[in-house]
């Protein structure tokens, strides 16, 4: 295929990646080209993990952090350092041809980091991940998203919602590249707790699964090296759903099953990219960090980090409540 001034070879274009819908690898490539302007807005200039499904949905898949050594010279990469001390050169998409090249590798999903390649230490995106526990209806996810919208308004921030492409909703906030990963995560935790306070029967910020109910606001998606599916990312569902950018009017009406590899190109052609203005005005996290400071003064400190992260200063016991040892009692003196 000729895409701009690039040539991209599509191998086994008739290979079926979605057995139920019969979508092929070529269908995947053509999808990403049809929505390229929107998809690039979510991943442009960002280190991106390749989530590859070489045998299609239902087969084995793997996360590939290191860019393939046999790549075209025009595929950009950047070297990331991980807590283990290892480094990896990750793909940095910058043009539609890069999306097609990734799709040819069986990369269904786009998983960018919340940073740009020219500054790997300061995120420009706060990510609010609404993750419903099993059995929670879609209507409740939408209701919690509306509360998040109100909570963001109260601290002067603009949220850009999208379906996750699975059962949840992601809400993105573009921010100035001024704060560290730890600070952005702390802001996300403050927001999660504020939403939980507003609708305690519907939402939770509790990390341990045995304590969760309703819709979990996963603040740890803002920890360094975590990624989420980008806008327009295809997801590994039987019906080939995609992560669909929304406006706030859409949130109240939409069904995630409406947005698929088959339907999104027509929607994109009709309404354009709902997130077209997301990069226009980066915003200030100070007011949300002030909420975090208030929580700390009230005695509510940090919350657990993911298990593979080193123990953080001020972090509570990293063990699920049912497995914590009871405090040892001192025997009474005779």
N, C-alpha and C positions, 0 to 999 in steps of 0.2 A: 504494500500500500504506500502511496505517496501522500504524506501529511505535511502541508507546508512545503518546506524544502528538505524534509527528511524522508527517508525510505525505511519502512518497518516491515520486516518479514513476519507473516503470520503462519506459523506451523500448525498443521492439522486443524484447519479452520472449521471443519465439519464435526470436530469432536464435541460430543454432547456433555455439557457441564451441569445441566439441570435436567435430570431424567424425567421429572413430572411435566415440565413445560416444554421440554425438548429444545431449550436454548443452547446454542453452540458457542464455541470460543469466538467465532467471528461475530455472533450476536453480541457478545460481551464487549468486544473491541468497538463495534459500531455504536453501542450504547454510550460508552465513555466519550466517543467523538461527538455524539449528538448533544451531550450535556457538558462538553469540555469547559466552556466558559465558567459554569457554576462549579464544577468539580475542582478546577484549578484554583478557584477562590478559596477553597477549603484546604488545599495542600500546597499551594505555590510557595516555593522557597523553604519548605519545611522538611526536615529529615523524616522519612516515611518508611515504616516497617512493611515488608512484603508479606502478606498473608496468602499463601499459595495453596490451591486445591488442584494438584496435577491430575487427579482422577475425578474431579467434579464433586458436586455436593453429595454427601453420603460417604465419600472416600476419605482417606487420611489427608490431613492438611498440616501445614507447619508455618510457624512464624520465622521469617528470614530477615534478620537484622543486617547482615552483611550483603552489600550489593554484589551481584554475580561478577566475577572477574571478566567473563566474556560478555561485555556490554559495549554498546556503541560509544564512541568517544564523546558524543554530545549529551550523554546521560550524566547529569551533575551528581556529585556525592559530597558528603561532609563527614568528617571523623568525629564520632561521639565517644566520650569516656564514660564508663559505667562504674558503679560503686565497687565492683570487684577488682578494678584496676585495668580491666581489659578495654580495648577500644574496637570500634567497628565503623567502617565506612557505609553509611546509609544513603539510599537513593533520595535525591532532592528533586521532585518534579517541578518543571518550569514551563512545559509546553504540552500541547495535546498529543504530540508524538510520543512523549514519555508515558502518558496514560495508556496509549495503545501498546507500547512495548511491555509495560507491566502486565496488561491484560493477557498478552500472548504468553506470559509465564504462568498463566493460571491464577493470577492475583485478582481474586474477586473483590476483596475489600481494600480500601485505602485507610491506613492507620497512621496519620501524621502525629508528630510530637507538637506540643503547644508552643514551640519556639521557631524562630527563623534561623537559617543556616549562618547568618552573619552575627548572631548573638545567641549562643546556646545556653546561657546562664539565666536569662530573663524572659519568662513566658510573656507572650502578648495575648494570651487567651485563658480565661477562667472557664472551666467546664463543669456544668451542673448536670449530673447524670441521675435521672429518675429511674430507679430500678425496682419494679414491683416484685414483691415476694409471690410465690406460686398461689394462684387462685384470686389474685387481685384483678378486678375488671378494668378495662381500658378507661371507662368513665372516671374511675378514681385517679388514674394517672393524669388525665386531663385536668381534673379538679386541683390536684397538687401543683401542676404546672401553673395554673392560674394564681395560686398562692405565691409561688416563686416570683411570678411577674410582679405581684404587689410588693413583695419584700424587696425586690431589686429597685422598684420605683422609689421606695422609702429611703434608699441610700443613693439615689441619683444615678442608677446604672441601667443600661439598656440590655435586655436579654433577647437573643435571637434563637427561637425554638426550632427544633427539627425532630422528626421521628427518628428513633434509633435504628429503625429497620427491623427491629425485633419486637419486644413487648413494651419498651420504654420510650422516654423522651429525653433528648439532650437540649440544654439551653446554654448557649455560648455568649460570653461577654468579652469583647475586645478591650484590652487594657494597655496602658502605656508600658513600655519595656523598662520598668523602673524597679520592680519587685522580684525577689528570688522565688524559686520554687516553693520553699518553705513558707514564705509569706502568702503566696497565692493559695496554697493549700489551707493555710490558717484562715484566710478569708472565706474559702469555700466551706470550711467547717462551721464558721460563724453563721453563714447563711443557712446551712443545713439545720443548725440548732434553732435559728429564728423561725424557720418554716415549721419545724417540729413543735415549737411553742405555740404557734398560731393554730395548727390543726393536729393536735397530738393523737387523735383517733385515726388519722389518715396517713400520716407521714412519720418517718423516724430517721434519726442520725446515728442509730446504734450500729456499731461495726460488726458485732458478733451475730451470726445468723440466728442463734437461739433466742436473741433478744429482739429481733426485728419483727415488724408487722407493717402492713400497708405498703407504702412506697418508700424505699430506702434512698436517701440522698447520698450518693457515694462520693464523699469529699476526697477520698484517696485517689480518685482519678486525676487529681492535680499534683500528686507526688511525682518527683522526677523520674523519667523513663517510662511513665505510664502513657498509653495511647488509647484513643477511642476511634470508632469508625467515623470518617469524615462525611460531610454533606455530599449526597449523591453516591456514596459508597454502596455497592451491591452487597447484600448479605447472603449467607449460606442457608437460606430457607427454601423449602420445596417450591414455593411460588415465586422465587427470585425477587424478594422485596428489596427496596432500596431505602436509604436514609434520606428522607424528604424534608428540605427546608420549608418552613411554614411562616406565616405571619400570625399574629395573636388571634385574629378572627378565625383562621384555619383551625387552630387548636381546639376550639369548641365544637367543631363539626366533623373533623377528619376521622378516618379509619386507616390505620397503618397498612391494611391489606390493599388499599387503593393505589399504593405507590409501588410499582414493580418495574423491572427491567423493560417490560413491554409497554407500560403506560407512561412512565416518566418522560420520555422524549417528547411526546405530544403535549404534556403539561408544560414542559420547559418551553416549547415553541409558543404556547398560548400565553402563559403568564410570566415567562422569564424566570430569573432567579430571585426567589423571595429574600435571599440574603445579599442582594446586590450592593447594599450600602454598608455592609458590616465593617469594612475597613476604613470608612470615611473619617470617623472620629473615635480614636482610642480614648478610654475613659479612666477615671481615677478610682483606685481601690481604697483610698484613705478612710472614707466613711464606713466601709464594711470592716476594715481593720480596727476602727474605733469600736465597733460592736464586739469584735474579738477581745479587745482590751477590757471592755466592760464585763464580758463573761469571766475573764481571768480575775478581775477584782471581786467578782461574786463567788469565786472559788471553783469555777468551772474551767479546768485547764485543757491540756491536749487530749486527744482521743487516740486509740490504737492506730498504728501504721500497718501496712501489709507485712506479712510474716518474713519476707526475705530482705526487708530493710533493717539496717542496724538500729539498735535501741536508741531512741531519741531522748534528749534531756527533757524532763518533765512529762514524759509519756507514762500513762498508767500501766498497770500490770498487763502484759501481753499474753493473756491466757483467757479462754472463754470462761464465763462465770461458773459453769457447772464443773470445771476441772481445777478451780482454784482451791488451794489448801485452806482449810479453816485456820484462823490464827491460833497459835499454841497458847493454851491457858497456863498461867502460873499457878502451881498447887498452893492451896492455903497454908499459911504457917501454923505449925502445931502450937 
